[in-house]
Amino acid sequence: MSYNLDRAEQVLQSITAGSRDSETWFLQGLLQEIDPEAPFGMSPAQLFQDFLRRGHASERMRRILEIVARPFEQPDQPLRPGDVMLRATPGTGDIGHVMVLASGDLRTASALAADGITAESTAPGQYGTVIEAGTFPHDRSRRYARRWLDGRGRVPPNSLILRPSSSLFADLPGSAAQPTPYAEPDPGFEEQATSPTRTRVSDQFAIPFRWMARVSLRRRGAEESHGSGVLISDVHVLTAAHVVWKAKQSAGEYSVEVTLAQDGTNFLDRIAVSRIDISTLYKDDKQAFDYSILTLNSPVADRTFKELGGARLCYWGSSTCGAGTTAEPVDPATLNGQVAMTAGYPRDKGGNQMWVVTGTMSRSVGGAAAIHYTGALIEGQSGSPAWIERNGVRNIVGLVASRGTFNRIYPLSWEMVTELNGWMLRAERRSESEAETEFEGDQSEGHELEAAGDIMLRETVEGELEEDVAPKGLALLDHVHIPKAPDPARPGTFSIGASTKLVAADLNPQFYDSAGVLKLDSSPTGLQTCLDAMMKSSFGGFLSRAGQTSPHPDDVAHVAVVDLTGAKRSAPEFAAWGAPVDMYGASVPKILALYAAFQLRSDLRDLISRKSPPDGKQLEAAAIAEWNAKGYKTGLPDLVWLFDIAKWTPPSALDFTPAARDTFANISHNCPAGTLIAKVSMPFIGSVTWQSGLYHPMRNGLWLRASYCNKGTWASPVKSPWVHNATALSAATYFTLLAQGRLVDTASSTDIKNALRGGCVTRLFPSLPVVASKCGWYNGWIHDCAWIQDSSVRYVMVVLSHQTKPAHEALYTQLCAQIDTLVRLNNQTPKASCP
């Protein structure tokens, strides 16, 4: 093979493969082969985010690396050996993944399988063999294929394809032929204005006006009102929530229609809207959260139009054909005094003419929620984008609202971007599912960015995955539990349902809303506000950056706190600092074996009630038959060791053997825990963990890819970042469900609680009234997960840390003690302010 791929393999051989940090070192080696002055120490996730946000580091990187295609884009030239793919899930603490394309062509997974090459999934698309580091490094001698393009020829979510500008890693000589360029921008209006102006657009088909949308709210087919918007992906229009609110509330009576690039009777196309997303926090009589994503009935960006000279339409923000347009949040304070432009459809001009307005953004009004705008805004322009131009780049900085007592622009924020991203992702997933039943979940040793358009720069860690499809090879068995739901008549208690099949939605710990978003109290005295303030003011020694104002994956400690005091047992208050970050869990994931053991007992007891087997041998045979039918045929639970099943006869209750219960009592010790894991079996534990939501395909969580005390491993279809994986969020979920009595059923939860009474806390953990706990301690990885309760409070605390300095130990003890203080202050009446 070529000299250049040889160099990539030399970089791989020069690092310690198999470690989490090997991803960063491999990327560093690749970059320094191209440019010895490349920024040092960036992880794949950091470089991924920096490229998409046009950050400081990427300014240099763009001189040595070019973007071939972003998420959901079709590359405009063939991929070739030496191309680099980054994968990451911003906001989750994911370190990311980097790979170099080694094969000269892309093929389907089935074609590769025919040649004996393993691919990361069987999802539709084009795969190529890679050179990569990570937990399982691969090179050309250990062939492994990654998915480079999806079934539509687009870059998968979570992925960014780069190409070295230098030929060092490029195996093919020369550069690929460039495609026919899109039409160059012809503004149709002079954009350099210093005083408010209002002018009709002279050419609505010029860039960027071709992407403007007239949004029509229709009642029983007739237009009732209209607003404006902008096309930001192949199927998504960004507009104001109040423009389409009635259609969201009364879908049977109202509908929405979008007309692109309309001026008078001329336009490009008129398309129905199939989905409307609006923040659950939006109220029609209020002005906050006034933004919405409209999903069109069909993609439009790749269509060609004679009005555009035969060019494709594209959309605002595309890196390949967006003509220097972006939509990236900026600090509102920097917008003061800047000229912004907006284009839309003012009612006083007939409502069907496109007018462009310029004006100055002057000051924040109503706090940071809105910016005063001197441009003339009339009803009908609400939802139109407001953009500024810097260095030839048009950047959307907010949305126009022509309602209320003054003209205003609501600035684009990262919080808004996060929510928009989740909506676009869910719409995209639904569309892909209907079109090709395609799964984009976490099936790789890296991760894939969930994004649907160039406006979306990071993923919300709390976002739901609407299509909860397991990775290939993970058998999902039928598990039976007793569901509980909050009893509104008796706050703090639960109503008990009938025995039913386990689904993750049944185990919402009640700190997620119905959309799967974490509920955080960020009011001035809220638990989240106080935790944030405490971490920033008192625990800088645990933070990875000076002046840090938010969690970072490289922080020493990651925290989750769940206040369950009194009525909050069924309506918890949750707070976190870096809770979704994956960490080596040490002994913490052992708690999964306890849960799975009691779930197995519940499943077998349900089988007894359904099948009425005459003895234990028939019960075992019936269980094996049902597991086999689900594709679970090897590595089955040891029912004899666990239940002495061969000796069971009805009507006696099936229960655990003394040997099994001994491992429960010694779950903190490696060999007893390793034995229990092996006897329950890791595939069974995996089925329970996945279907309970304790491991989530988008936010990861607790997972076991190996036992302890050399008791075995398995070919886990879930490639968790760590062999014993944990996140503070997942561990807090486990202990919250335990405190709510919702793991399997009340009796099982009590048994698990009793087992975890001796589950251990570390020597660094302060003296607190612990009900149940599990600790972890290995080579600097120091963790405590605990349910704390006395006459004043009931709460769950999880602190996961990777300590590298002696001073960290005292700081860790101080952190745990101050979390206890926070929770106690949170339950004072009146509620105390943050300490």
ABEGO torsion letter per residue (X at the ends): XBAAAAAAAAAAAABBBGBAAAAAAAAAAAAAAABAABBBGBBAAAAAAAAAAGBAAAAAAAAABBBABBBGBBBABBBBBGBBBBBBBBGAGBAEBBBBBABABBBBAAAAAAAGBBBABABBEBBBBBBBBEABBBBAABBBBBBABBAAGBBBBGBBBBBBABAAABABBEBBBBBBBBBBBBAGBBABBABBBBBBBABAABOAAAABBBBBBBBGGBBABBBBBBBABAABBBBBAAAAAAAAABAAABBBBBBBGBBEABBABBBBBABBBBBAABBAABABGBBBBBBBABBAAABBBAAAGGBBAEBBGBAAAAGGBBBBBBBAAAABGBBBBBBBBBAAAGGABBBBBBBBBABBBGEAABBBBABBBBBGABGBBBBBBBGGBBBBABBBBBBEABBBBBBBBAAAAAAAAAAAAAAAAAAAAAAAGBBABBABABBBBBBABAABABBBAABBBABBBBBBGBBBBBBBBBBBBBBAABBGBBBBBBBBBBBAAAABAGABBAAGBBBBBABAABAAAAAAAAAAAAAAAABABBGBABBBAABABBBBBBBABEAAAABBBBBBBGAABBBBAEAAAAAAAAAAAAAAAAAAAAAAAAAGBABAAAAAAAAAAAAAAAGBABGBBBAAAAAGAAABBOABBBBBBAAAAAAAAAAABAAAAAAAAAAAEAAAAAAAAAAAGABBAAAEEBBBABBBGGAEBBBBABBBABABBBBAAAAAAAAAAAAAGABGBAAAAAAAAAAAAAAEBBAABBBBBBABBBBBBBGGBBBBBBBBBBAABBBBBBBBBBBABAAAAAAAAAAAAAAAAAAAAAABOBBBBBX
